[in-house]
């Protein structure tokens, strides 16, 4: 069993699936099988296995998973393409990933402002 302090460093596979927004569209549950598949495909993902054979992911593993999801889903890369990127020290991909994250935050902020304006005019 892991301590509460140590536990806060790690996330369960279900929590990671929610963080990555990997949700099964049919039943609304976290899609953990995708993470388990990526674990087999990408040696960079190293969950900790504690008692009970449950997987726990640290911040580094979660960041690798975020990058994998971005490259596969957002950039449309193949598994082999993502493997090559992760095995290289290509800072261009990191820059593209970080730029994409910033753009998403800006867009989300603008959408929230638009919603606020719409709600003001409704009243």
C-alpha positions in Angstrom: 0.0 0.0 0.0 1.3 3.5 -0.8 1.1 6.4 1.7 -1.2 9.3 1.2 1.7 11.7 0.5 3.2 9.3 -2.0 -0.2 8.6 -3.5 -0.7 12.2 -4.4 2.3 12.0 -6.7 0.6 9.3 -8.7 -2.6 9.0 -10.7 -4.5 5.8 -11.4 -5.1 4.7 -15.0 -8.7 5.8 -14.8 -7.6 9.3 -13.5 -5.1 9.5 -16.4 -7.7 8.5 -18.9 -9.9 11.4 -17.6 -7.0 13.9 -17.8 -6.3 12.8 -21.4 -10.1 13.0 -22.1 -10.0 9.4 -23.3 -13.7 8.6 -22.7 -15.7 5.8 -24.3 -18.4 7.5 -26.3 -20.8 4.6 -25.8 -20.8 4.2 -22.0 -19.1 7.5 -20.9 -16.4 5.6 -18.9 -12.7 6.3 -19.0 -11.1 4.4 -21.9 -8.2 2.8 -20.0 -7.5 0.2 -22.7 -6.0 2.9 -24.9 -3.4 3.7 -22.2 -2.6 0.0 -21.7 -2.1 -0.3 -25.5 0.2 2.7 -25.6 2.1 1.3 -22.7 3.0 -1.8 -24.8 3.9 0.3 -27.8 6.0 3.1 -26.2 8.8 2.2 -23.8 8.8 5.8 -22.5 5.7 5.0 -20.4 6.7 3.5 -17.2 3.8 3.2 -14.6 4.6 2.2 -11.1 3.1 -1.1 -10.0 2.3 -1.2 -6.3 0.4 -3.8 -4.3 -2.6 -5.1 -6.0 -1.0 -4.9 -9.5 -2.6 -1.4 -10.0 -0.9 1.0 -12.4 0.1 4.4 -11.0 1.4 7.1 -13.3 3.8 10.0 -12.3 3.8 13.4 -13.8 6.5 12.5 -16.3 4.5 9.4 -17.6 1.4 11.6 -17.9 3.3 14.2 -19.9 4.6 11.5 -22.3 1.0 10.2 -22.7 -0.2 13.7 -23.4 2.4 14.1 -26.1 1.6 10.7 -27.6 -2.1 11.6 -27.7 -1.3 14.9 -29.3 0.9 13.4 -32.0 -1.5 10.5 -32.8 -4.9 12.2 -32.5 -4.2 15.9 -33.2 -1.3 15.6 -35.7 -2.5 12.4 -37.3 0.9 10.6 -37.0 1.3 6.8 -37.1 2.5 4.7 -34.2 5.9 4.3 -35.9 6.1 8.1 -36.6 5.4 8.8 -32.9 8.0 6.3 -31.8 10.6 8.0 -34.0 9.7 11.4 -32.6 9.9 10.1 -29.0 13.2 8.4 -29.6 14.7 11.6 -31.1 15.5 14.7 -29.2 13.5 16.9 -31.6 12.7 20.1 -29.9 10.5 21.2 -32.8 7.9 18.7 -31.7 8.0 20.0 -28.1 7.6 23.5 -29.4 4.6 22.5 -31.6 3.0 20.6 -28.7 3.5 23.5 -26.3 2.2 26.0 -28.9 -0.9 23.9 -29.4 -1.5 23.8 -25.7 -1.2 27.6 -25.4 -3.5 28.1 -28.4 -6.2 25.8 -26.9 -6.1 27.8 -23.6 -6.5 31.0 -25.5 -9.4 29.7 -27.5 -11.1 28.3 -24.4 -10.6 31.7 -22.7 -12.2 33.5 -25.6 -15.1 31.1 -25.7 -15.8 31.6 -22.0 -15.8 35.4 -22.6 -18.2 35.1 -25.5 -20.5 32.9 -23.3 -20.4 35.6 -20.6 -21.4 38.3 -23.1 -24.2 36.1 -24.5 -25.6 35.6 -21.0 -25.5 39.3 -20.2 -27.6 40.0 -23.3 -30.1 37.2 -22.4 -31.0 38.9 -19.1 
